[in-house]
Amino acid sequence: MIPLTKAQYATARFLTVAEVASLLRVSSMTVYRLINAGELPAVRIGKSYRLREDDVDKYLTDRYTEAG
């Protein structure tokens, strides 16, 4: 993963675990498992995690497959 500049962090949109779970239509525990497995990068703020929207989009794009 390429490190971000301060400007990129300033403009990045961060999502909560609950927002990502809702977006992916999975449980919050599944999102925590993806974070702990290193599949979804996250930033820990206090006791909670925040995920960059771009990282969630990349995760989905990398796993996209065409049916049929």
C-alpha positions as CSV (number, residue, x, y, z in Angstrom):
1,M,0.0,0.0,0.0
2,I,1.4,3.4,-1.0
3,P,1.6,5.9,1.9
4,L,-0.7,8.9,1.6
5,T,0.3,12.5,1.8
6,K,-1.2,14.9,4.3
7,A,-3.3,16.5,1.6
8,Q,-4.8,13.1,0.6
9,Y,-5.7,12.3,4.2
10,A,-7.3,15.7,4.6
11,T,-9.6,15.1,1.6
12,A,-10.2,11.4,2.3
13,R,-13.6,10.3,3.5
14,F,-13.5,7.9,6.4
15,L,-16.3,5.5,7.2
16,T,-17.1,3.7,10.5
17,V,-17.2,-0.1,10.7
18,A,-21.0,0.1,10.9
19,E,-21.2,2.2,7.7
20,V,-18.9,-0.3,5.8
21,A,-20.9,-3.2,7.1
22,S,-24.1,-1.6,5.8
23,L,-22.4,-0.8,2.5
24,L,-21.2,-4.3,2.0
25,R,-24.4,-5.8,3.5
26,V,-22.4,-7.9,6.0
27,S,-22.2,-7.9,9.8
28,S,-19.9,-5.6,11.7
29,M,-18.0,-8.7,12.9
30,T,-17.2,-9.6,9.3
31,V,-15.7,-6.1,8.8
32,Y,-13.6,-6.5,11.9
33,R,-12.4,-9.9,10.6
34,L,-11.4,-8.3,7.3
35,I,-9.5,-5.6,9.2
36,N,-7.7,-8.1,11.5
37,A,-6.8,-10.3,8.5
38,G,-5.2,-7.3,6.7
39,E,-7.7,-7.4,3.8
40,L,-9.1,-4.0,4.6
41,P,-6.8,-1.3,5.9
42,A,-8.1,0.7,8.8
43,V,-7.0,3.5,11.2
44,R,-7.6,3.0,14.8
45,I,-8.9,6.1,16.6
46,G,-9.3,5.4,20.3
47,K,-11.2,2.2,20.6
48,S,-12.8,2.3,17.2
49,Y,-11.7,1.9,13.6
50,R,-12.2,4.2,10.6
51,L,-11.8,3.0,7.0
52,R,-11.1,5.1,4.0
53,E,-13.9,5.0,1.4
54,D,-11.3,4.6,-1.3
55,D,-9.9,1.5,0.4
56,V,-13.3,0.0,0.6
57,D,-13.9,0.7,-3.1
58,K,-10.6,-0.8,-4.0
59,Y,-11.4,-3.9,-1.9
60,L,-14.7,-4.4,-3.8
61,T,-13.0,-3.7,-7.2
62,D,-10.3,-6.2,-6.6
63,R,-12.8,-8.9,-5.7
64,Y,-15.2,-8.2,-8.6
65,T,-16.0,-11.1,-10.8
66,E,-18.3,-11.4,-13.8
67,A,-21.0,-14.0,-13.7
68,G,-21.9,-16.2,-16.6
